Amino acid sequence: DPALRAAWESELSGMVSRMKALRELLAGHLAARRPDRDFSWVTRHRGMFSLTGLPPLAGFFNEEPAVRVMRLMGFDVDGLGNHNWDKGNAHLQQMIDIAGAPAGGSEPGTPFTYVSANLGNVEANLNGVAPWLILERGGVKVGFVGVTNPEAPTLVFPGNFGTIDITDPVPAANKARSELLKRGVKTTVLISHMGVTGFDATGEPVGPLIDLARNVGGFDVVAG
């Protein structure tokens, strides 16, 4: 779809520009505090957080800087994986609240939504998590569905998920896509916290992300 691609390229260009501007702002503040040091590498490097030290700094400040940076970068949607529960539901709710705070209020940037369609009993534990999100770009309705990696509860401290139950992501994703189609969505994107774990003898990638992509039906994009 040429119109949808043009809209995507425009948004991608805008995000790149925002990332570059944030890097330049960071380099300027660092240089002002330490004029004896060369911080030009901050503006030369590429990537969201690479070589900036932001991940450990975000952890030191309760993960809040990472969510605020995402707001400043103009994120619309994000998925949920095991690391979101590293500190339990109460902490995750704080991050959800920061992400979803209205623009122009106490938080910088614009709000975004966390999505996951395979969280059973999520309403009893968290507010503000949706199974899917619809955005209109270039006159086309695009639906985003999220799924959480099934093994997530085993990768964090016992009890961090509360009474949330992780269900099979494949039927959950397919059901969410069906709901999107009923609402006139033309393009569907599946966001997962799964990845490629290796390559087979023919060089083809293998892993949970590949299995997910092969088993869900009709998604235009499957991201991990």
C-alpha positions as CSV (number, residue, x, y, z in Angstrom):
1,D,0.0,0.0,0.0
2,P,1.9,3.1,-1.2
3,A,0.0,5.5,1.1
4,L,0.6,3.4,4.2
5,R,4.3,3.0,3.3
6,A,4.6,6.8,2.8
7,A,3.0,7.3,6.2
8,W,5.4,4.8,7.8
9,E,8.4,6.4,6.2
10,S,7.3,9.8,7.4
11,E,6.8,8.5,11.0
12,L,10.2,6.7,10.8
13,S,11.9,9.8,9.7
14,G,10.3,11.8,12.5
15,M,11.4,9.3,15.1
16,V,15.0,9.4,13.8
17,S,14.9,13.1,14.0
18,R,13.7,13.1,17.5
19,M,16.3,10.5,18.5
20,K,19.0,12.7,16.9
21,A,17.7,15.8,18.7
22,L,17.7,14.0,22.1
23,R,21.2,12.8,21.6
24,E,22.4,16.4,20.7
25,L,20.6,17.7,23.8
26,L,22.2,15.0,26.0
27,A,25.6,15.8,24.6
28,G,25.1,19.5,25.2
29,H,24.1,19.0,28.8
30,L,27.0,16.6,29.4
31,A,29.5,19.0,27.8
32,A,28.2,21.9,29.9
33,R,28.8,19.9,33.1
34,R,32.1,18.5,32.1
35,P,33.8,20.9,29.6
36,D,37.0,18.9,30.0
37,R,35.5,15.8,28.3
38,D,34.6,15.0,24.7
39,F,31.0,13.9,24.4
40,S,30.8,14.1,20.6
41,W,30.5,10.3,20.5
42,V,27.0,10.6,21.8
43,T,25.8,12.3,18.7
44,R,27.8,10.1,16.3
45,H,26.5,6.8,17.6
46,R,23.3,5.1,16.4
47,G,20.6,3.3,18.3
48,M,18.1,4.1,21.0
49,F,20.2,3.6,24.2
50,S,23.5,2.2,22.9
51,L,26.6,3.4,24.7
52,T,24.8,6.1,26.6
53,G,24.6,4.2,29.9
54,L,20.8,4.9,30.0
55,P,19.8,1.3,30.9
56,P,21.6,1.2,34.3
57,L,20.6,4.9,34.9
58,A,17.0,4.1,34.2
59,G,17.2,1.2,36.6
60,F,18.7,3.5,39.3
61,F,15.8,5.8,38.8
62,N,13.1,3.2,39.1
63,E,12.9,2.7,35.2
64,E,11.0,5.9,34.9
65,P,13.6,7.6,32.5
66,A,13.2,4.8,29.9
67,V,9.4,5.3,29.8
68,R,9.7,9.1,29.6
69,V,12.3,8.8,26.7
70,M,9.8,6.6,24.9
71,R,7.1,9.3,25.3
72,L,9.6,12.0,24.0
73,M,10.4,9.8,21.0
74,G,6.7,9.6,20.1
75,F,6.0,5.9,20.8
76,D,2.3,5.0,20.2
77,V,2.4,1.4,21.5
78,D,4.6,-1.1,23.2
79,G,4.3,-4.8,24.2
80,L,4.9,-6.5,27.6
81,G,7.5,-9.1,28.3
82,N,9.1,-10.7,31.4
83,H,11.3,-7.7,32.2
84,N,8.3,-5.5,32.7
85,W,7.5,-7.6,35.8
86,D,11.0,-7.6,37.2
87,K,9.7,-5.5,40.1
88,G,6.2,-6.8,40.2
89,N,2.7,-5.5,39.4
90,A,2.8,-2.4,41.6
91,H,5.9,-1.1,39.9
92,L,4.6,-2.0,36.4
93,Q,1.4,-0.1,37.2
94,Q,3.5,3.0,37.9
95,M,5.2,2.6,34.5
96,I,1.8,2.1,32.8
97,D,0.5,5.3,34.4
98,I,3.5,7.3,33.3
99,A,3.2,6.0,29.7
100,G,-0.5,6.8,29.5
101,A,-0.4,10.2,31.2
102,P,-2.1,12.9,29.0
103,A,0.1,15.1,26.9
104,G,0.7,18.6,28.3
105,G,0.5,17.4,31.9
106,S,3.2,16.5,34.4
107,E,4.9,14.0,32.0
108,P,6.9,15.1,29.0
109,G,6.0,14.0,25.4
110,T,2.9,12.1,24.3
111,P,1.2,9.0,25.8
112,F,1.5,5.5,24.6
113,T,-0.3,2.2,25.3
114,Y,0.9,-1.2,26.5
115,V,-0.8,-4.1,24.7
116,S,-0.9,-7.8,25.4
117,A,-3.8,-10.1,24.4
118,N,-2.7,-13.2,26.3
119,L,-2.9,-12.0,29.9
120,G,-5.6,-13.8,31.8
121,N,-7.1,-12.0,34.8
122,V,-5.1,-8.9,34.0
123,E,-8.0,-6.5,35.0
124,A,-7.7,-7.7,38.6
125,N,-4.0,-6.8,38.7
126,L,-3.4,-3.9,36.3
127,N,-5.2,-1.0,34.8
128,G,-4.4,0.5,31.4
129,V,-3.3,-2.6,29.5
130,A,-5.2,-3.3,26.3
131,P,-5.2,-6.4,24.1
132,W,-4.9,-4.3,21.0
133,L,-4.8,-0.7,19.8
134,I,-6.1,0.8,16.6
135,L,-4.2,3.8,15.0
136,E,-5.1,5.5,11.7
137,R,-2.2,6.3,9.4
138,G,-2.5,7.7,5.9
139,G,-6.2,7.0,6.0
140,V,-5.6,3.3,6.8
141,K,-6.6,1.7,10.1
142,V,-3.7,-0.2,11.5
143,G,-4.2,-2.6,14.4
144,F,-1.5,-3.5,16.9
145,V,-1.8,-6.7,19.0
146,G,0.6,-7.6,21.8
147,V,1.5,-11.0,23.3
148,T,3.6,-11.8,26.3
149,N,6.2,-14.6,26.2
150,P,4.6,-17.6,27.9
151,E,7.6,-18.5,30.1
152,A,7.7,-14.9,31.6
153,P,6.5,-15.9,35.1
154,T,9.4,-18.3,35.4
155,L,11.9,-15.6,34.6
156,V,11.0,-13.3,37.5
157,F,10.7,-13.5,41.2
158,P,7.8,-15.8,42.2
159,G,4.6,-13.8,42.8
160,N,5.6,-10.8,40.6
161,F,2.7,-11.6,38.2
162,G,0.1,-11.7,41.0
163,T,-2.8,-13.7,39.7
164,I,-2.2,-12.9,36.1
165,D,-2.2,-16.1,33.9
166,I,-0.2,-16.2,30.7
167,T,-2.3,-18.0,28.0
168,D,-1.3,-19.5,24.7
169,P,-0.2,-16.5,22.5
170,V,-1.4,-18.0,19.2
171,P,-5.1,-18.3,19.8
172,A,-5.0,-15.0,21.8
173,A,-3.4,-13.2,18.9
174,N,-5.8,-14.7,16.4
175,K,-8.8,-13.8,18.4
176,A,-7.6,-10.2,18.8
177,R,-7.0,-9.9,15.1
178,S,-10.5,-11.1,14.4
179,E,-11.8,-8.3,16.7
180,L,-9.7,-5.8,14.8
181,L,-11.1,-6.9,11.4
182,K,-14.6,-6.4,12.7
183,R,-13.7,-2.8,13.4
184,G,-12.5,-2.1,9.9
185,V,-8.8,-2.6,10.4
186,K,-7.0,-3.2,7.2
187,T,-3.4,-3.9,8.4
188,T,-2.5,-5.8,11.5
189,V,0.8,-5.9,13.4
190,L,1.7,-8.4,16.1
191,I,4.2,-7.3,18.8
192,S,5.8,-10.0,20.9
193,H,8.5,-10.4,23.5
194,M,10.0,-13.4,21.7
195,G,13.1,-13.8,19.6
196,V,15.3,-15.9,17.3
197,T,17.4,-18.3,19.2
198,G,19.6,-19.7,16.4
199,F,19.7,-21.0,12.8
200,D,19.1,-24.4,11.3
201,A,21.3,-26.3,9.0
202,T,20.0,-24.3,6.0
203,G,20.7,-21.0,7.7
204,E,17.0,-20.3,8.4
205,P,16.3,-18.6,11.7
206,V,14.6,-20.7,14.5
207,G,13.1,-19.8,17.8
208,P,9.9,-18.8,19.6
209,L,9.4,-15.8,17.3
210,I,9.5,-17.9,14.1
211,D,7.1,-20.5,15.7
212,L,4.7,-17.7,16.5
213,A,4.9,-16.2,13.0
214,R,4.2,-19.5,11.4
215,N,1.2,-20.4,13.6
216,V,-0.7,-17.1,13.8
217,G,-2.9,-16.3,10.8
218,G,-3.0,-13.2,8.6
219,F,-0.8,-10.7,10.4
220,D,1.0,-8.3,8.0
221,V,3.9,-7.9,10.4
222,V,5.1,-10.0,13.3
223,A,7.8,-8.2,15.4
224,G,9.8,-9.6,18.3
